[in-house]
């Protein structure tokens, strides 16, 4: 798995671990990382089958959720540092799946994702978007990819970035994730995990993200221990807050880091 650990020019404590979503890439965090890396280390990774982690002769089994989570967890626990997990979309699911096993976890920020229950409550947690169905299929036409990318972002100038990441991703990623997370039940009870984590938690949603159910996220926030969880809505933002609003995401993250890193 390709990754880069960006260290600040001076010694400091704490690493922000950025985990991107399905058919995305670590570069969605690049502008965000540049805004915080003077003060905090940043770990960027391309998940298996994505970006620079793409390889030949793959099979859907290479991209089962538990396989990906295991690789991400091993990488994070190799750091001799306190950690804030930041996960976007599927990256948020992965962050929640591994949170209890991260050795020095001090906080978690998830964006454009809802903690799911067992049995799976997709209809309660998410709003189905026709254009996003290709994120769960190996096959997609150019027009379908463009439509998905346009729907995902508020600023359409970012649509090409999203479309290119999709095209660059191994198509077997999408069938592997669906088969394992939904068909094989590898997705755990994230609702239970997230609401009971005894660390600061932030959920970020783009006001223009059509897939997120605000009522459900409010319920999650209110279920957590009072004061332990924030729900932040970003204006002029779709499904990719770190890409679309990097300054605001940097501010949110630095505020948490200043409180949890000693």
Secondary structure, 3 states (H helix, E strand, C coil): CCEEEECCCCCCCCEEEEECCCCCCHHHHHHHHHHHCCCCEEEEECCCCCHHHCCCCCCHHHHCHHHHHHHHHHHHHCCCCCEEEEEECHHHHHHHHHHHHCCCEEEEEEECCCCCCCCCCHHHHECCCHHHHHHHCCCCCHHHHHHHHHHHCCCHHHHHHHHHHHHHCCCHHHHHHHHHHHHCCCCCCHHHHHHHCCCEEEEEEECCCCCECHHHHHHHHHHCCCCCEEEEEECCCCCCHHHHCHHHHHHHHHHHHHHHCC
